[in-house]
Amino acid sequence: MIYDLGLMVSIRASVLLARIETTIGKTMNKQNEKVCMNCNRTDEQIPLITLSFKSAPKYICAQCFPVLIHKIHLLADKLPGVEIAPPADH
């Protein structure tokens, strides 16, 4: 069996490029969608408060806002590098 190597490379490159474009499109949609960082509800479902952390916009709904204030350790995976203060002595 004889294969045209140039044609095979061209087809593989086209398939790879299509996969990259699809992945980039999905990433852009996720980046542009505003969702609460705790409950994942969108701004279509509930009003969101906009925050900025390390120059990146973050969103949280009013219902989840107390988690940000009182239990920030629960959001540490969504806010990499956030400082978690030890509990206060009362």
N, C-alpha and C positions, 0 to 999 in steps of 0.2 A: 504494500500500500504506500502510495506517495502522497506526502502532505506538503502544502504550500506554507512554509514556516512564516513568511511575512503576513499571510492572511490569518494564521492562527494567533500570532502576536497581536494583530490589529483587533481581532474579535475579543481576545482576553483583556486588552486595554480598554475597549469600549464597555465591557461588562464591569470591570473594576471602576471605571469612571462613573457609571450609572449607580453603582453601590455607594460610592463616596458622595455623590450628589444627593442621594436619598437620605444618607446618614446626616449630612449637613442640614438638609431641610427639616428633619425631625428635631435636630438640636436647636435650630433657630425657633421652631414652634414652641419648644419647651422653654427656651429662654424668654420669649416674648409673652408667654402666658403668665398671668399674675395669679398665684395660688398662695394660700396661707401656708407658711413653712411648718406648721404644726398639724393641722387637720386636712390640708390639701384641698380645701374648698376654693373655688375660683371667685373672682370678683363679679361673676355673673350670678353667683349663689348668695354671696354675703359681702358687705362692705369690708374693704381691706385697708389697713394702715400701712403706709410705706415707710420703711426704715432704710438706713444705709449702714452697711458693715463692710469694712475694708474696701470702700469705694464701689461696692456692688449693691444694687437695690434688693431689698428683702421685703416680704409682705407677711403680715399677720392679721388675723381678724380680731375683733374686740373680745370675742369669747375666749380666745387663746392668749390674749395679751397678758393676763396674770401669770401664765406659765413663763413667759419671757421675763417677768419681773421677779417672781418668787421661786421658780423651778427651772432656771436657765440650763441647768445640767441636762435636762430632758431634751434640749434643743442643740446640745453641743455638737452632735453629728451634722447638723445643718448649718452650724456657724463655726467652721474649723478655725481654731486658734483663739476662740473666745476665752476670756479669763473667767474662771468660776471661783468666786470668793467663798471662803469657808463660812459655815453657818455662824451667825452672830450669837454671842453669849447674852442671853436675856435674863 
